[in-house]
Every structure is written in C-alpha cells, then in structure tokens.
Amino acid sequence: SSISQFLLLPFTDTWQLQLLHFCLFLGIYLAALLGNGLIITTIAWNHPLHTPMYFFLLNLSVLDLGSISTTVPKAMANSLWDNR
C-alpha cells in the first residue's frame, strides 16, 4: 500500500496553549529577525568587515531570514486559526 496524503495534527485543542504557542513562536521569530537584521546592517555599514568571512556570514543571515520568514509565520497562523 502507498500513502497518498497525510494530516497534520493540532498542537493542542486548548485555546490557552495555542495562544502560548503563538506567543512563544512570535518571540523567537522577532529575536531571529532582530539578530539577523543587526548582523546584516553591521556588516553592510562597517567597511573593515568587508572580508570573505563576513561576506559568508552576511549571506547566512540573509538565508536565515528567508527561511524563517516562510515557515514560522505560517506555523503561528495555523496555531491561531486551527488550520491543518
């Protein structure tokens, strides 16, 4: 037999725990945005940091912003609106 689809189960059915899940992920998301934003602006504005190591750190921060900005807001929305 083969599996053609899957169902994501909710984290919890309790509204207070869903709200706690949302707030926790919001805090983590904002901390990641702030940290990566600070890394990007520091490297972009400080010319002595334009070396290969900081170039790759800048690229890593941009990739992290891109990946976290697609998955975490979707998880937070699914938590609040009980989507699967």
Secondary structure, 3 states (H helix, E strand, C coil): CCCCCCCCCCCCCCHHHHHHHHHHHHHHHHHHHHHHHHHHHHHHHCHHHCCHHHHHHHHHHHHHHHHHHHHHHHHHHHHHHCCC
